[in-house]
Amino acid sequence: MMNATYAIWLRHMRKFMRNREELGGLLIQPILWVALFGVGMGRMLPGQSNYLSFMLPGILALTALGGAAGGGMMFLDERLRGILREYMVAPIPRLSILLGHMCATVSKAFFQIIIVVIVGVLAGAQLGGSVVAWLGTLVALVCFTLGFAGIALGVAARSKSIMGYHGMIFLFNLPLLFASNALYPLDKAPVWMQWLAKANPATWFIDVARSSAQSGDMSANLLNLGLLLCFAVAGTWLALRRFQAVTAN
């Protein structure tokens, strides 16, 4: 099964690296977020000279969300064009098809995230913390991306059109970002928004990343890591159930 998963992952990654439009879009989007929004807002807000460092984890969360949405789009496109049926008649385990798509989605998201971190540091973001703290952030990022990749694939498995998919997946993109602590401290938000943010997986990841960059203390984020792990399992389970329903027809 691992050989088939690797082959599907490699196919998508080669296609991704050869597609200049997709590659360019994935590169430009995070650069615009960091350069225009992070730097621009930091200069507009008095007393927030290091605003880019504050919001960089939020940009990472948005990048992961965008990567997950792109992975669902890739799966939906192959399903609508009949490529998924070609996979299913091949002598490979059906589960490897789903795993290959999820691995490709996470890989593309990590490609964008690396660009975001590099651009953020060049733009003036200050990153600190210990090696252990950043390993914890890496685990949190994998869980966060897997969770939303599973949701995106689950939505793509049920969608009947690309427009329908975009309408559904929009609920898991910018609204989740703005209903978190990505752009502003939660203590300045209304109480109802604070409770909404605390139940938001984006907030769990941002808390871990922000603590790693500032203090390097991961002991206060063990709960967030546990919640993100549960979120990754739940998202993967949803994708598996929807995928099984599609392949059974």
TORLUM-899947 format. One line per 4 residues: number of its first residue (from 1); their letters; for each residue x, y, z of N, C-alpha, C. Coordinates in nm, 3 decimals, decimal comma, padded with zeros to 5 digits, always signed. Each point is the difference from the previous one (the first is absolute). Layout:
<pts>
NUM	a	X:Y:Z:X:Y:Z:X:Y:Z; ...
</pts>
This chain:
<pts>
1	mmna	+00,082:-00,121:+00,000:-00,082:+00,121:+00,000:+00,086:+00,126:+00,000; +00,115:-00,005:+00,069:+00,085:+00,118:+00,009:+00,058:+00,036:-00,136; +00,032:-00,102:-00,081:+00,052:+00,028:-00,134:-00,103:+00,073:-00,085; -00,126:-00,044:+00,009:-00,107:+00,065:-00,076:-00,024:+00,142:+00,051
5	tyai	+00,003:+00,017:+00,132:-00,017:+00,134:+00,058:+00,111:+00,092:-00,048; +00,123:-00,049:+00,003:+00,113:+00,080:-00,046:-00,013:+00,036:-00,148; -00,044:-00,096:-00,081:-00,014:+00,025:-00,144:-00,104:+00,109:-00,027; -00,112:-00,004:+00,072:-00,103:+00,102:-00,019:+00,050:+00,135:+00,050
9	wlrh	+00,067:+00,000:+00,116:+00,057:+00,124:+00,052:+00,101:+00,059:-00,099; +00,086:-00,084:-00,054:+00,103:+00,047:-00,092:-00,063:+00,055:-00,128; -00,106:-00,063:-00,046:-00,068:+00,047:-00,121:-00,054:+00,141:+00,021; -00,063:+00,023:+00,114:-00,056:+00,132:+00,027:+00,110:+00,105:+00,022
13	mrkf	+00,108:-00,038:+00,064:+00,107:+00,096:+00,024:+00,071:+00,037:-00,131; +00,020:-00,096:-00,089:+00,060:+00,031:-00,129:-00,091:+00,093:-00,081; -00,128:-00,029:+00,004:-00,096:+00,086:-00,069:+00,002:+00,139:+00,059; +00,011:+00,009:+00,131:+00,004:+00,129:+00,068:+00,125:+00,079:-00,038
17	mrnr	+00,115:-00,064:-00,001:+00,125:+00,069:-00,031:+00,008:+00,042:-00,146; -00,073:-00,070:-00,089:+00,003:+00,035:-00,141:-00,105:+00,102:-00,039; -00,098:+00,021:+00,087:-00,108:+00,095:-00,027:+00,043:+00,137:+00,048; +00,045:+00,084:-00,090:+00,052:+00,132:+00,037:-00,108:+00,089:+00,060
21	eelg	-00,124:-00,014:-00,048:-00,107:+00,085:+00,053:-00,030:-00,035:+00,145; -00,014:-00,129:+00,028:-00,029:-00,042:+00,138:+00,119:+00,031:+00,090; +00,119:-00,027:-00,046:+00,120:+00,026:+00,079:+00,015:+00,149:+00,027; -00,020:+00,081:-00,102:+00,011:+00,144:+00,018:-00,106:+00,055:+00,094
25	glli	-00,123:-00,053:-00,011:-00,107:+00,045:+00,088:+00,027:-00,034:+00,146; +00,052:-00,119:+00,024:+00,030:-00,041:+00,137:+00,117:+00,080:+00,058; +00,088:+00,049:-00,086:+00,112:+00,080:+00,047:-00,041:+00,145:+00,026; -00,083:+00,054:-00,089:-00,036:+00,142:+00,010:-00,094:+00,026:+00,116
29	qpil	-00,095:-00,090:+00,024:-00,101:+00,023:+00,104:+00,061:+00,024:+00,139; +00,087:-00,090:+00,049:+00,057:+00,026:+00,133:+00,089:+00,123:+00,004; +00,070:+00,029:-00,111:+00,085:+00,119:-00,004:-00,086:+00,126:+00,014; -00,115:+00,002:-00,068:-00,089:+00,116:+00,010:-00,055:+00,015:+00,142
33	wval	-00,034:-00,111:+00,063:-00,052:+00,007:+00,136:+00,104:+00,060:+00,095; +00,123:-00,047:-00,012:+00,105:+00,049:+00,089:+00,037:+00,144:-00,031; +00,025:+00,028:-00,127:+00,052:+00,131:-00,038:-00,105:+00,110:+00,009; -00,121:-00,027:-00,048:-00,102:+00,104:-00,006:-00,081:+00,011:+00,128
37	fgvg	-00,047:-00,113:+00,051:-00,086:+00,005:+00,118:+00,082:+00,011:+00,129; +00,100:-00,089:+00,014:+00,078:+00,000:+00,123:+00,078:+00,128:+00,020; +00,078:+00,038:-00,099:+00,081:+00,121:+00,011:-00,088:+00,124:+00,000; -00,100:+00,005:-00,089:-00,087:+00,117:-00,009:-00,079:+00,025:+00,127
41	mgrm	-00,064:-00,103:+00,054:-00,078:+00,016:+00,122:+00,089:+00,035:+00,118; +00,121:-00,055:+00,003:+00,092:+00,030:+00,109:+00,035:+00,148:+00,007; +00,010:+00,064:-00,116:+00,033:+00,143:-00,002:-00,122:+00,089:+00,025; -00,118:-00,056:-00,022:-00,122:+00,077:+00,022:-00,041:+00,002:+00,147
45	lpgq	+00,036:-00,106:+00,074:-00,041:-00,011:+00,140:+00,106:+00,059:+00,091; -00,033:+00,100:+00,077:+00,100:+00,060:+00,091:+00,036:-00,097:+00,111; +00,129:-00,003:+00,033:+00,045:-00,088:+00,107:+00,012:-00,146:-00,040; -00,015:-00,030:-00,130:+00,008:-00,137:-00,046:+00,113:-00,015:-00,102
49	snyl	+00,119:+00,039:+00,041:+00,114:-00,004:-00,091:+00,038:-00,143:-00,037; -00,036:-00,096:+00,087:+00,032:-00,139:-00,027:-00,125:-00,080:-00,033; -00,093:+00,066:-00,067:-00,127:-00,064:-00,033:+00,019:-00,118:-00,093; +00,098:+00,008:-00,089:+00,023:-00,110:-00,094:+00,036:-00,128:+00,075
53	sfml	+00,081:+00,011:+00,105:+00,033:-00,118:+00,080:-00,125:-00,056:+00,068; -00,090:+00,090:+00,040:-00,123:-00,043:+00,066:-00,091:-00,075:-00,096; -00,015:+00,050:-00,122:-00,097:-00,059:-00,090:+00,058:-00,108:-00,092; +00,132:-00,019:+00,001:+00,059:-00,102:-00,088:-00,058:-00,139:+00,023
57	pgil	-00,022:-00,045:+00,126:-00,066:-00,130:+00,018:-00,139:-00,005:-00,062; -00,071:+00,113:+00,000:-00,131:+00,004:-00,066:+00,011:-00,016:-00,150; +00,105:+00,058:-00,060:+00,022:-00,017:-00,143:+00,032:-00,147:-00,031; +00,075:-00,065:+00,091:+00,029:-00,143:-00,018:-00,129:-00,081:+00,003
61	alta	-00,091:+00,036:+00,093:-00,128:-00,071:+00,007:-00,081:+00,020:-00,128; -00,004:+00,123:-00,049:-00,073:+00,029:-00,124:+00,062:-00,075:-00,117; +00,131:-00,009:-00,003:+00,069:-00,074:-00,107:-00,036:-00,147:+00,004; -00,004:-00,058:+00,120:-00,038:-00,140:+00,013:-00,144:-00,022:-00,044
65	lgga	-00,088:+00,094:+00,035:-00,140:-00,010:-00,042:-00,012:+00,006:-00,153; +00,075:+00,092:-00,061:-00,001:+00,010:-00,145:+00,055:-00,125:-00,067; +00,104:-00,058:+00,059:+00,055:-00,123:-00,055:-00,098:-00,115:+00,009; -00,073:-00,007:+00,113:-00,101:-00,106:+00,016:-00,113:+00,017:-00,102
69	aggg	-00,043:+00,124:-00,021:-00,106:+00,025:-00,098:+00,047:-00,038:-00,141; +00,127:+00,029:-00,030:+00,054:-00,038:-00,131:+00,007:-00,150:-00,018; +00,031:-00,073:+00,108:+00,002:-00,145:-00,008:-00,137:-00,058:-00,028; -00,103:+00,059:+00,063:-00,136:-00,045:-00,029:-00,040:+00,029:-00,143
73	mmfl	+00,040:+00,115:-00,052:-00,027:+00,034:-00,138:+00,066:-00,100:-00,096; +00,122:-00,039:+00,031:+00,070:-00,097:-00,082:-00,075:-00,134:-00,003; -00,047:-00,043:+00,117:-00,075:-00,126:+00,008:-00,131:+00,010:-00,076; -00,072:+00,114:+00,016:-00,127:+00,018:-00,069:+00,019:+00,002:-00,151
77	derl	+00,105:+00,065:-00,047:+00,027:+00,007:-00,144:+00,023:-00,140:-00,057; +00,076:-00,081:+00,071:+00,025:-00,136:-00,048:-00,126:-00,086:+00,007; -00,084:+00,025:+00,098:-00,125:-00,076:+00,010:-00,095:+00,037:-00,113; -00,012:+00,129:-00,030:-00,092:+00,044:-00,106:+00,049:-00,041:-00,138
81	rgil	+00,132:-00,007:-00,019:+00,056:-00,036:-00,131:+00,014:-00,151:-00,019; -00,033:-00,077:+00,102:+00,005:-00,146:-00,013:+00,135:-00,061:+00,031; +00,098:+00,081:+00,041:+00,132:-00,053:+00,032:-00,006:-00,088:+00,124; -00,089:+00,033:+00,093:-00,013:-00,079:+00,122:-00,043:-00,143:-00,033
85	reym	-00,086:-00,016:-00,099:-00,042:-00,135:-00,039:+00,117:-00,080:-00,060; +00,089:+00,070:-00,068:+00,118:-00,068:-00,054:+00,089:-00,050:+00,113; +00,011:+00,080:+00,107:+00,074:-00,046:+00,117:-00,062:-00,127:+00,058; -00,133:+00,000:+00,007:-00,069:-00,109:+00,069:+00,008:-00,133:-00,075
89	vapi	+00,016:+00,004:-00,132:+00,013:-00,125:-00,075:+00,144:-00,049:-00,005; +00,093:+00,083:+00,049:+00,140:-00,041:+00,005:+00,019:-00,101:+00,114; +00,099:-00,088:-00,013:+00,023:-00,102:+00,104:+00,074:+00,057:+00,121; -00,062:+00,099:+00,065:+00,059:+00,062:+00,119:-00,108:+00,009:+00,107
93	prls	+00,039:+00,004:+00,128:-00,100:+00,019:+00,106:-00,069:+00,135:-00,015; -00,130:+00,002:+00,018:-00,075:+00,125:-00,017:+00,040:+00,103:+00,105; +00,039:-00,045:+00,117:+00,040:+00,094:+00,103:+00,122:+00,081:-00,041; +00,086:-00,060:-00,082:+00,120:+00,071:-00,044:-00,034:+00,122:-00,086
97	illg	-00,116:-00,003:-00,066:-00,042:+00,115:-00,080:-00,024:+00,120:+00,091; -00,073:-00,023:+00,108:-00,028:+00,107:+00,096:+00,127:+00,048:+00,068; +00,084:-00,094:+00,042:+00,124:+00,037:+00,068:+00,092:+00,080:-00,092; +00,006:-00,039:-00,126:+00,083:+00,074:-00,096:-00,046:+00,143:-00,017
101	hmca	-00,133:+00,020:-00,007:-00,054:+00,135:-00,011:+00,028:+00,082:+00,125; -00,017:-00,060:+00,116:+00,022:+00,074:+00,124:+00,147:+00,037:+00,017; +00,090:-00,092:-00,033:+00,144:+00,030:+00,009:+00,040:+00,111:-00,096; -00,056:-00,001:-00,121:+00,030:+00,105:-00,096:-00,053:+00,135:+00,048
105	tvsk	-00,118:-00,001:+00,061:-00,058:+00,123:+00,053:+00,087:+00,059:+00,110; +00,043:-00,084:+00,093:+00,085:+00,047:+00,110:+00,134:+00,048:-00,054; +00,056:-00,069:-00,098:+00,129:+00,040:-00,056:-00,008:+00,137:-00,067; -00,107:+00,026:-00,074:-00,016:+00,130:-00,064:-00,016:+00,111:+00,104
109	affq	-00,076:-00,030:+00,105:-00,018:+00,098:+00,106:+00,132:+00,033:+00,068; +00,083:-00,102:+00,023:+00,130:+00,023:+00,063:+00,092:+00,080:-00,092; -00,012:-00,021:-00,129:+00,079:+00,078:-00,095:-00,032:+00,148:+00,014; -00,131:+00,032:+00,008:-00,041:+00,139:+00,018:+00,047:+00,055:+00,135
113	iiiv	-00,012:-00,082:+00,103:+00,034:+00,045:+00,135:+00,148:+00,036:+00,011; +00,086:-00,078:-00,064:+00,142:+00,032:+00,000:+00,024:+00,137:-00,064; -00,071:+00,027:-00,109:+00,012:+00,130:-00,066:-00,047:+00,112:+00,093; -00,111:-00,025:+00,071:-00,053:+00,100:+00,092:+00,102:+00,033:+00,109
117	vivg	+00,061:-00,102:+00,058:+00,096:+00,022:+00,108:+00,121:+00,078:-00,051; +00,051:-00,037:-00,117:+00,116:+00,069:-00,057:-00,032:+00,147:-00,026; -00,114:+00,024:-00,066:-00,039:+00,138:-00,030:-00,025:+00,078:+00,129; -00,064:-00,065:+00,098:-00,027:+00,066:+00,128:+00,127:+00,043:+00,071
121	vlag	+00,100:-00,086:+00,001:+00,128:+00,033:+00,065:+00,069:+00,113:-00,076; -00,001:-00,006:-00,132:+00,061:+00,107:-00,079:-00,072:+00,133:+00,019; -00,131:-00,007:+00,027:-00,078:+00,123:+00,019:+00,013:+00,056:+00,141; +00,064:-00,075:+00,090:+00,023:+00,053:+00,134:-00,063:-00,075:+00,114
125	aqlg	-00,067:-00,113:-00,028:-00,060:-00,078:+00,108:+00,110:-00,061:+00,086; -00,021:+00,003:+00,131:+00,099:-00,053:+00,094:-00,045:-00,137:+00,049; +00,084:-00,099:-00,022:-00,032:-00,137:+00,040:+00,104:-00,046:+00,101; -00,047:-00,056:+00,109:+00,090:-00,055:+00,102:-00,044:-00,139:+00,039
129	gsvv	+00,020:-00,035:+00,127:-00,044:-00,130:+00,046:+00,108:-00,106:-00,012; -00,028:-00,115:+00,061:+00,094:-00,110:+00,001:-00,031:-00,100:-00,112; +00,091:-00,093:-00,019:-00,019:-00,104:-00,101:-00,121:-00,086:+00,035; -00,014:-00,032:+00,129:-00,114:-00,081:+00,044:-00,131:+00,072:-00,028
133	awlg	-00,002:+00,130:+00,024:-00,121:+00,078:-00,024:-00,038:+00,001:-00,148; +00,100:+00,012:-00,086:-00,030:+00,002:-00,143:-00,039:-00,139:-00,052; +00,052:-00,104:+00,062:-00,047:-00,134:-00,035:-00,146:-00,017:+00,039; -00,037:+00,055:+00,115:-00,140:-00,002:+00,040:-00,087:+00,077:-00,098
137	tlva	+00,052:+00,113:-00,049:-00,074:+00,077:-00,100:-00,016:-00,078:-00,129; +00,103:-00,074:-00,038:-00,007:-00,082:-00,121:-00,107:-00,107:+00,014; -00,005:-00,064:+00,116:-00,104:-00,101:+00,024:-00,138:+00,064:-00,006; -00,013:+00,118:+00,063:-00,128:+00,071:-00,002:-00,040:+00,037:-00,143
141	lvcf	+00,096:+00,040:-00,080:-00,028:+00,039:-00,138:-00,046:-00,120:-00,083; +00,065:-00,114:+00,019:-00,039:-00,121:-00,072:-00,143:-00,039:+00,037; -00,030:+00,001:+00,130:-00,135:-00,037:+00,045:-00,104:+00,098:-00,053; +00,031:+00,129:+00,006:-00,092:+00,103:-00,047:-00,028:-00,017:-00,150
145	tlgf	+00,105:-00,020:-00,077:-00,016:-00,015:-00,145:-00,073:-00,129:-00,035; +00,032:-00,108:+00,068:-00,068:-00,127:-00,025:-00,149:+00,010:+00,032; -00,033:+00,068:+00,110:-00,140:+00,014:+00,036:-00,081:+00,070:-00,106; +00,050:+00,113:-00,049:-00,074:+00,074:-00,101:+00,012:-00,065:-00,138
149	agia	+00,109:-00,070:-00,026:+00,010:-00,075:-00,126:-00,108:-00,109:-00,003; -00,021:-00,065:+00,114:-00,106:-00,101:+00,007:-00,138:+00,060:-00,022; -00,025:+00,117:+00,060:-00,128:+00,067:-00,019:-00,019:+00,039:-00,147; +00,105:+00,057:-00,061:-00,008:+00,041:-00,140:-00,025:-00,119:-00,091
153	lgva	+00,069:-00,112:+00,024:-00,021:-00,119:-00,082:-00,140:-00,057:+00,023; -00,048:+00,007:+00,124:-00,135:-00,047:+00,027:-00,104:+00,083:-00,072; +00,017:+00,132:-00,003:-00,091:+00,087:-00,073:+00,010:-00,026:-00,150; +00,122:-00,018:-00,050:+00,020:-00,026:-00,143:-00,063:-00,132:-00,042
157	arsk	-00,003:-00,097:+00,090:-00,059:-00,130:-00,033:-00,151:+00,008:-00,017; -00,062:+00,101:+00,061:-00,145:+00,015:-00,008:-00,044:+00,107:-00,100; +00,090:+00,090:-00,037:-00,037:+00,111:-00,089:-00,028:-00,051:-00,141; -00,094:+00,065:-00,064:-00,036:-00,037:-00,138:+00,056:+00,098:-00,103
161	simg	+00,057:+00,109:+00,047:+00,057:+00,099:-00,092:+00,109:+00,076:+00,072; +00,085:+00,066:-00,079:+00,108:+00,079:+00,057:-00,056:+00,121:+00,074; -00,106:+00,062:-00,054:-00,060:+00,115:+00,066:-00,062:-00,040:+00,134; -00,063:-00,117:+00,004:-00,055:-00,048:+00,126:+00,107:-00,026:+00,103
165	yhgm	+00,112:-00,052:-00,046:+00,112:-00,024:+00,092:+00,052:+00,131:+00,057; +00,017:+00,101:-00,085:+00,050:+00,129:+00,047:-00,096:+00,061:+00,102; -00,130:-00,016:-00,024:-00,097:+00,056:+00,093:+00,008:-00,065:+00,137; +00,024:-00,131:+00,003:+00,009:-00,071:+00,127:+00,133:+00,026:+00,070
169	iflf	+00,108:-00,005:-00,075:+00,132:+00,010:+00,061:+00,029:+00,142:+00,049; -00,074:+00,100:-00,052:+00,019:+00,137:+00,046:-00,028:+00,012:+00,149; -00,088:-00,088:+00,052:-00,033:+00,003:+00,142:+00,119:-00,040:+00,087; +00,100:-00,066:-00,059:+00,115:-00,046:+00,076:+00,126:+00,081:-00,031
173	nlpl	-00,017:+00,113:-00,062:+00,118:+00,078:-00,040:+00,007:+00,131:+00,077; -00,031:+00,109:-00,064:+00,013:+00,130:+00,066:-00,085:+00,016:+00,126; -00,125:-00,050:+00,004:-00,076:+00,014:+00,126:+00,071:-00,063:+00,119; +00,064:-00,116:-00,020:+00,072:-00,062:+00,111:+00,121:+00,082:+00,040
177	lfas	+00,063:+00,064:-00,097:+00,117:+00,083:+00,031:-00,041:+00,121:+00,083; -00,106:+00,069:-00,041:-00,042:+00,120:+00,071:-00,066:-00,034:+00,134; -00,049:-00,123:+00,015:-00,056:-00,042:+00,129:+00,105:-00,070:+00,084; +00,122:+00,051:-00,006:+00,111:-00,055:+00,078:+00,082:+00,117:+00,054
181	naly	+00,113:-00,034:+00,060:+00,089:+00,104:+00,053:+00,113:+00,032:-00,098; -00,025:-00,019:-00,129:+00,105:+00,019:-00,099:+00,037:+00,147:-00,020; -00,099:+00,088:-00,003:+00,023:+00,138:-00,038:-00,006:+00,098:+00,116; -00,055:-00,044:+00,114:-00,013:+00,091:+00,114:-00,005:-00,082:+00,128
185	pldk	+00,040:+00,057:+00,113:-00,007:-00,072:+00,128:-00,146:-00,025:+00,038; -00,027:-00,117:+00,056:-00,137:-00,036:+00,035:-00,054:+00,082:+00,116; +00,087:+00,053:+00,084:-00,050:+00,076:+00,115:-00,066:+00,131:-00,042; +00,018:+00,040:-00,126:-00,064:+00,121:-00,050:-00,127:-00,031:-00,078
189	apvw	-00,035:-00,126:-00,013:-00,118:-00,042:-00,076:-00,119:-00,018:+00,093; -00,124:+00,003:-00,052:-00,117:-00,027:+00,083:+00,006:-00,141:+00,059; -00,075:-00,020:+00,108:+00,005:-00,129:+00,071:-00,044:-00,113:-00,090; -00,106:+00,021:-00,079:-00,049:-00,107:-00,086:+00,104:-00,040:-00,105
193	mqwl	+00,077:+00,100:-00,046:+00,104:-00,030:-00,098:+00,117:-00,073:+00,065; +00,027:+00,031:+00,125:+00,106:-00,070:+00,072:-00,033:-00,148:+00,015; -00,126:-00,031:+00,034:-00,039:-00,141:+00,012:+00,002:-00,070:-00,136; -00,040:+00,072:-00,104:+00,005:-00,058:-00,135:+00,144:-00,029:-00,041
197	akan	+00,090:+00,091:+00,034:+00,140:-00,018:-00,035:+00,063:-00,117:+00,076; -00,041:-00,018:+00,125:+00,057:-00,109:+00,079:-00,039:-00,137:-00,054; -00,112:-00,008:-00,072:-00,044:-00,126:-00,060:+00,049:-00,015:-00,143; +00,085:+00,091:-00,046:+00,048:+00,003:-00,138:+00,137:-00,068:-00,009
201	patw	+00,015:-00,104:-00,082:+00,131:-00,066:-00,014:+00,111:+00,096:-00,043; -00,035:+00,106:-00,074:+00,102:+00,097:-00,041:+00,061:+00,066:+00,123; -00,081:+00,029:+00,100:+00,051:+00,060:+00,124:+00,094:-00,095:+00,072; -00,033:-00,128:+00,002:+00,087:-00,098:+00,067:+00,138:+00,000:-00,063
205	fidv	+00,003:-00,002:-00,135:+00,130:-00,001:-00,068:+00,075:+00,132:+00,019; -00,071:+00,112:-00,012:+00,064:+00,130:+00,013:+00,060:+00,018:+00,139; -00,070:-00,048:+00,103:+00,054:+00,008:+00,135:+00,132:-00,076:+00,013; +00,005:-00,119:-00,059:+00,123:-00,080:+00,005:+00,112:+00,070:-00,073
209	arss	-00,027:+00,046:-00,123:+00,104:+00,066:-00,080:+00,047:+00,130:+00,064; -00,092:+00,076:+00,055:+00,035:+00,128:+00,061:+00,084:-00,021:+00,126; -00,034:-00,099:+00,081:+00,077:-00,029:+00,120:+00,140:-00,048:-00,035; +00,011:-00,079:-00,106:+00,131:-00,051:-00,042:+00,090:+00,115:-00,045
213	aqsg	-00,057:+00,096:-00,073:+00,080:+00,111:-00,052:+00,039:+00,100:+00,108; -00,082:+00,011:+00,105:+00,024:+00,102:+00,102:+00,075:-00,054:+00,122; -00,058:-00,101:+00,066:+00,059:-00,047:+00,126:+00,070:-00,135:-00,013; -00,045:-00,082:-00,094:+00,058:-00,133:-00,014:-00,051:-00,100:+00,103
217	dmsa	-00,098:+00,038:+00,079:-00,055:-00,088:+00,103:-00,119:-00,074:-00,057; +00,011:-00,133:-00,011:-00,107:-00,081:-00,058:-00,090:-00,062:+00,107; +00,036:+00,013:+00,126:-00,079:-00,064:+00,105:-00,142:+00,055:+00,007; -00,017:+00,128:-00,033:-00,132:+00,061:+00,005:-00,085:-00,035:-00,121
221	nlln	+00,058:-00,067:-00,099:-00,072:-00,030:-00,124:-00,025:-00,149:-00,019; +00,020:-00,080:+00,104:-00,026:-00,143:-00,013:-00,147:-00,027:-00,032; -00,089:+00,080:+00,059:-00,143:-00,016:-00,028:-00,029:+00,031:-00,146; +00,059:+00,109:-00,052:-00,020:+00,035:-00,140:+00,052:-00,108:-00,093
225	lgll	+00,116:-00,058:+00,033:+00,054:-00,108:-00,083:-00,092:-00,121:+00,002; -00,055:-00,032:+00,118:-00,094:-00,111:+00,009:-00,126:+00,025:-00,081; -00,051:+00,123:+00,005:-00,119:+00,033:-00,077:+00,027:-00,006:-00,150; +00,117:+00,045:-00,042:+00,036:-00,005:-00,141:+00,015:-00,144:-00,048
229	lcfa	+00,053:-00,086:+00,085:+00,012:-00,142:-00,036:-00,138:-00,061:-00,020; -00,092:+00,030:+00,091:-00,138:-00,049:-00,015:-00,064:+00,056:-00,126; +00,029:+00,126:-00,032:-00,054:+00,063:-00,120:+00,052:-00,069:-00,125; +00,130:-00,035:-00,001:+00,058:-00,070:-00,115:-00,066:-00,137:-00,018
233	vagt	-00,021:-00,071:+00,109:-00,064:-00,132:-00,006:-00,144:+00,014:-00,052; -00,072:+00,101:+00,049:-00,138:+00,020:-00,042:-00,008:+00,036:-00,149; +00,091:+00,088:-00,046:+00,000:+00,036:-00,141:+00,035:-00,117:-00,090; +00,097:-00,080:+00,041:+00,037:-00,118:-00,078:-00,114:-00,101:-00,003
237	wlal	-00,068:-00,017:+00,112:-00,114:-00,092:+00,006:-00,112:+00,045:-00,093; -00,027:+00,132:-00,003:-00,103:+00,053:-00,090:+00,036:-00,025:-00,146; +00,126:+00,027:-00,035:+00,043:-00,023:-00,138:-00,012:-00,148:-00,037; +00,035:-00,088:+00,093:-00,007:-00,144:-00,026:-00,145:-00,044:-00,022
241	rrfq	-00,091:+00,048:+00,084:-00,141:-00,037:-00,014:-00,058:+00,048:-00,131; +00,029:+00,125:-00,037:-00,052:+00,054:-00,126:+00,063:-00,071:-00,119; +00,128:-00,029:+00,011:+00,069:-00,070:-00,109:-00,057:-00,139:-00,020; -00,026:-00,071:+00,108:-00,060:-00,133:-00,010:-00,138:+00,006:-00,063
245	avta	-00,076:+00,104:+00,030:-00,132:+00,015:-00,058:+00,008:+00,025:-00,151; +00,100:+00,078:-00,042:+00,017:+00,028:-00,142:+00,046:-00,124:-00,076; +00,096:-00,071:+00,053:+00,055:-00,116:-00,069:-00,095:-00,119:+00,004; -00,100:+00,003:+00,089:-00,096:-00,111:+00,005:-00,103:+00,009:-00,111
249	n	-00,016:+00,121:-00,058:-00,100:+00,019:-00,107:+00,053:-00,046:-00,134
</pts>
